[in-house]
């Protein structure tokens, strides 16, 4: 029961990190800050899997990454319901 809850919350936090990292592109030199470097270390490896999703100069990698994580989260919750009735 706690494992499903923990995984669900961890995915939510990681999704928030992806959104914050994507929004940082709107601010000059935001990636150079300590928070920007930290988020780059944890978000870029996963987001680089989806670099194929670009339209011109606009990268849709964060959107695809969020969609994939949403499906993973739904799968974890479904398995939790099946196995332990969470």
N, C-alpha and C positions, 0 to 999 in steps of 0.2 A: 504494500500500500504506500509506504513512504518512498519507495524507489520510483514509482510512477509519478508521484507528486514532485519529487526532486528533479526528475528528468524533465517534466513539464515546465517547472519554474526555470531550470537551466536553459531550456530552449527559448523561453520568453526573454530571458536576460540577454542571450546571444542575439536574438532578433532585434532587441532594442539597441544593442551595440552596432549592428549593421545599419540601422536607421540613422543613428547619430553619426556614424562614420560617413554615410552618404550625404547627410546634411552639412557636414564639415567642408565639403567641396564648394559650398557657396561663399565661404569666408576665406579671405586671403591669409596665407601662412598658418592656417588652422592645423594642417598636418604636421607642422614643425613643432607644435607644442608637445608637452609631455603626454597629455591625454591623446593627442593625435597619433603619436608614435606608438603608444600602448594599444590603441584600437587598431592601428595598422598591423601590428604583430598578431593580433588574434582574429581579425576579420579578413585580411587579404589572402591568406592561404585557402580559406573556404571559397571566397568570392572569385579567386582566380580560376576555379573550376568552370565558371560560367562566363568567361571572357568572350565566348563566341557570340553572346547576345549583345550586339551593338547595332545601332542605327546611326550611321554617319559618325559623328563625334560623341554621340550620347551612348553611354554604357548602361545596359539594362541588367547587368550582372546582379546588383543588389535586389532588384525585383524578383529575378529568377531564384536567387538564393533564399529570399523570404518565402517564396512559394514552395520551394523544396522543403524548407524547415517546417512550414505549416503542414505539409503532407506527412512528414516524419512525426510531428507532434500529434496529429490525428491518429496515426498508426499506433503510437505508443499508448495513447488514451484508449483506443479500441482494444488493444491487447490487455491493458489493465482491466478493462471491463470484463473481458472474456475470462481472464485467469483468476482475478481476485474480486471481481464485482466492484471495482473502484468507480 
